[in-house]
Amino acid sequence: MSKTLGVSLIVKNEADCIRACLESVKDADEIVIVDTGSEDDTVNICKEYTKHVYSDAWDDNFARSRSISLSHCSADWILIIDADEVLKTPIRAIKKALDGYVMNKYLGILFDVRLAFEGLQSIRIVKNIPEIQWQSAIHNTLLWTGGNLRERCYHSSFVIESGFSPAHKKDPDRTVRILQKQLDRDANDTRALYYMAREYINRKDTDKVIEYLTKYFQICWYKPWTNELADACYLLALAYIDKKDWHSSVMYAVSAVLVLPTYKAPMIFLSAAFKGHYPLASAYWNDLASRANDAGILFQRDHEKTASKIIKP
């Protein structure tokens, strides 16, 4: 029997983009939507595509609202998508993969999610079982009670393109506000520190970026190393270049490679940093970069663009 595929999403004031999202997933077996207080035509548009539209008061907790949406899903597998995203892979291709014998050993599927300036592999389909649940109020993640969910996911070539919802402009401080609540509860919440720094990258506040990432680094350097730590080191390298601190920048770029030796971006960065003054070192890092495959990285970025920011010592 063919496996059923449902879609789960939460919305609020997404009338400008929700139709494109729903058009891309309309061939799914069910679509479940939780609206968290729309004041525009979002709910009416959603009802054109599904009868499963529910309401829930927003309380600055994405995991809670996503969990409510997930709880209303009855399909065998659930696709998670946001209102400002579009599924580029046909539903029929995804369902064909779900029916394949290979999926018998997996609990989810990783998608290529393409953002404006970077890309990442994200868990976007999960088996509809109670052991998989949402966690974290912001930049939330799916957890499996049996262990590391990502290790039980199939790496697909399925694609979601992510945009930027105009609704964000109605509450531009939402992410910072929620992250600050998490840090007020636990000042050493490393995930909150990392994503708070990313918020200040968007706000072009380099001092704040360094403040949050330095604290993150001090905590995580002495724990098991992760791809998130590697990315934090690289972002610190970029921040210190903005401050014209070449030596600190190089130190953190090297740290990024130590943490994740497959990470190409800091190698290209280091090759550019040493070029001219230290040609042998520049050639060394360039050679390593030519062989790096970015396996396990957190975000895919434009390497050449970041390297162009380099200043010389």
Buried (B, 14 or more C-beta within 10 A) or exposed (E): EEBBBBBBBBBBBBBBBBBBBBEBBBBBBBBBBBBBEBEBBBBEBBEEBBEBBBEBEBEBBBBBBBBBBBEBBEBBBBBBBBBBBBBEBEBEEBBEBBEEEEBEEBBBBBBBBBBEEEBBBBBBBBBBEEEBBBEBBBBBEBBBEEEEBBEBBBEBEBBBBBBEBEBEEEEEEBBBEBBBBBBEEEEEBBBBBBBBBBBBBEEEBBEBBBBBBBBBBEBBBEEEBBBBBBBBBBBBBBBBBBBEBBEBBBBBBBBBBBBBEBBBBBBBBBBBBBBEEBEEBBEBBBEBBEEBEBEEBBBBBEBEEBBEBBEEE
